[in-house]
Amino acid sequence: SGPGLHLDPEDREIGMVFQSYALWPHMDVAGNVGYGLKRLRLGQAEEKRRVEEALARVELGGLGKRGANELSGGQRQRVALARALAIEPRVLLLDEPFGALDAQVRHDLRRWLRDLHGRTGHTTVFVTHDQEEALELADRVVVMRDGRIEQVGTPDQVFDEPASPFVFQFVGDCSRLEVVLQDGHVLIDDRPIGLSCADGARGPADLLLRPQHLRFATPGHPGIVATFT
């Protein structure tokens, strides 16, 4: 219901980056980056300045005359980002922009995008199924399930204080143990393991834990017998 919804899409000051790059193969790099500037009628000199500035931001200065199909996947994604930045948007939307790239290129571009965000200060909404990507890039993470928000928080909050079993299992490595709740204690094979639960909780349950939180038990202290493989 905000005022922006009553504007034409090109007037909303939103930059969009797609997973598939969406570059025009018949245009060179400069033509792709400057496409969104045409409607602004800035004049040839100002348009050229903005294109060169956007390419410099994404570390592709000097490649304006290169054909889009001559670039690597990582370079094409940077051109798509430069096109979104050239219009000087208030909000930058990225829809799984690194999904089609190999692991090393994704890793390098994540670091580069984080640095770029620090320099420009753009408000950025980044959609991804890669939890590592989300935790590394975001100031605030929104975990969604079937179109509904499960939790909103900082990366540390989402990882260390999950709001639901789904978030616990979705974010980070997770192990699951079948346990029984009885008289305020958590039992495995009818033996208490040193964890407490609500007094009124009874019956079978799942115990979710992070592998890094496991500790070797010392003699005389409760624990479980396990085999590591």
HELIX and SHEET records of a PDB file:
HELIX    1   1 PRO A    3  HIS A    6  5                                   4    
HELIX    2   2 PRO A    9  ASP A   11  5                                   3    
HELIX    3   3 VAL A   29  VAL A   33  1                                   5    
HELIX    4   4 TYR A   35  LEU A   40  5                                   6    
HELIX    5   5 GLN A   44  ARG A   57  1                                  14    
HELIX    6   6 ALA A   68  GLU A   70  5                                   3    
HELIX    7   7 GLY A   73  ALA A   86  1                                  14    
HELIX    8   8 ALA A  103  THR A  120  1                                  18    
HELIX    9   9 GLN A  131  LEU A  137  1                                   7    
HELIX   10  10 PRO A  155  ASP A  160  1                                   6    
HELIX   11  11 PRO A  165  PHE A  170  1                                   6    
HELIX   12  12 PRO A  211  HIS A  213  5                                   3    
SHEET    1   A 3 ILE A  14  VAL A  17  0                                        
SHEET    2   A 3 VAL A  91  ASP A  95  1                                        
SHEET    3   A 3 THR A 123  VAL A 127  1                                        
SHEET    1   B 2 VAL A 141  ARG A 145  0                                        
SHEET    2   B 2 ARG A 148  GLY A 153 -1                                        
SHEET    1   C 4 ARG A 191  SER A 196  0                                        
SHEET    2   C 4 HIS A 185  ILE A 188 -1                                        
SHEET    3   C 4 SER A 175  GLN A 182 -1                                        
SHEET    4   C 4 GLY A 203  LEU A 209 -1                                        
END                                                                             
